[in-house]
């Protein structure tokens, strides 16, 4: 992999509640290549690498990576086996993550990266009678401190 490759970090979770799938759309170069390569590194909730995987796809096709076979070493926390994955693909690939919770499916793009002393606004759509998860991933080597403010309708920020 080279400096021009695409790197994305995603929060991941597994059974019994979640199913996590990565989607990789390789850069369209117009040049016939044998394969499109991506590399995964899975980390548990403590930031310890528990697995690494290299995958290849036919060129010019969206790659689908079902993560369940690679997640058995992730730690259980709060009843959920979860962690994060660093996904690196050749060139300017596009990465997305699909989360399935029973019949509910959510498709997300690579998370917004917020660096030291930066602010970020992330809109959420909150529906009635649903549980909501906001995942914050520290992909750096240093411990981070986060201040989070939640605005809901005309209530005071929490």
N, C-alpha and C positions, 0 to 999 in steps of 0.2 A: 504494500500500500504506500501511497505517496502523499505529499503535503496538499495536493489538489483533491484529495479524496473527501467524501462527505462523511461526517461523524454526527450521530444523533444519540441522545440518551432518553430512555423511556422507563417509567415505572412499570413493573410487571407483577402479575399475581396469577396464582394457579388454583386448581381445584381445592376444596370442594365448591367454592363459590364462583371463581373467575376462570376464564379461558383467555389467554393472550396470544395474539398472532401478529407478526410483523409483516409489512408489505414493503417491497423494495422495487422501485421503478428506476432501472438503470438509465444513465445518460444516453440519449440517442445520438450516436456519433456518425451514423450512416456508413460506418466501416464494418464489414463482416468480421466478427470476433467469434472465437469458439465458445466463450462463456463469459458471464458477468459474475464477479466474485465479491462476496461480502464476508466480514468477520464479526463475530459476536463475542462479547465478554459479559458474563452474568455475575452480578455482585449481590450478596445477601444484605440484610438491613444494617449490618455493621460495616459495610463497605469492603468486605473480604471477597475476593474473586473466588467463585465456586465452580465455574465452568467456562470454557472457551471453545468456540465452534467456528469452522470455516465452511461456507456454503457456496455452491455455484448454481447458476441458472442459465437457461438458454438466453442468448443475447436478444435484446429488443422485446423482452417479455417481463411482466411484473412477477417478481419472485415472492412466494408465500412461505413464511417460516412459522410453523406451529411450534411454540416454545415449550409445551408441556414435557416432552421427552428430556429436556435439558435442565428442568427446574427442580428436580428431586432434592438437591442439596441446599436449596434455599430454606432459611429458618422460618418457623411459624411464629407469628407475632399477632396478638389480638385475634386469634382464630383464622388468620389469613397467611398463607405461605406467599411471601412477596420479597421483592428486591428491585434492582434496576439492571438494565442492559445497556451496554455501549455498542452501537452498531456502526461499523465502518464499511463503506462501499466505494468501489472504484469510481473516480470522476465525480461529476455533479449529479449524483443519484437523488431521488426523492424518497423519503422514508415516512411511513405512517404506521400506526399501531391500532389494532382492533381489539377492544375489550368486550367480552361477552359475559353477562351476569344473568344466568337463566335465559329468558327470551329477550332481554334488553341488550342491544349492541351499540357500542359507541366507537367511532372511528376518529382518531386524533392525529394531527400532524406532529412533527418533532416539537418538543416544548420550547418555549421562549427562554433564552439564556439571559440571566440577569447577573451582572458582574458586581463586584464590591462597590458599595455606595451608589448603586443605581436603583431606580424605582421602576415598577412595572405595573400596568393595569391589565387584568385578565377578566374579560366579561364571562359570566356563567349564566346559564339558563337553568332556573330551578323550578321544577314542576311539583305539583301536589302529590302527596302520598308516595314519595320516592326517597330513597337514601342517597346521599351525595358524598362523593369522595374527591378531595383535592389532594393531589400528590405533589410534594416538593422533593426534588432529587438534588442532593449535593454531589456533583460529579467531580469536584476538586479533591485535592489531597488534604486540605486544611478543614478544621471544624468551622462551620458557619453559624451565624446568628441571624434569625429572620424575624422581622416584624410584619405581621399580617393583619390587615384591617378588612373586615367584611361589611359591605353596605347592602342592606336589604330593604327595598321599597323606601319608605320615608322614616324608617327607624334610625336611631343613632348608630354610628359605626361600632362594630364589635371587634 
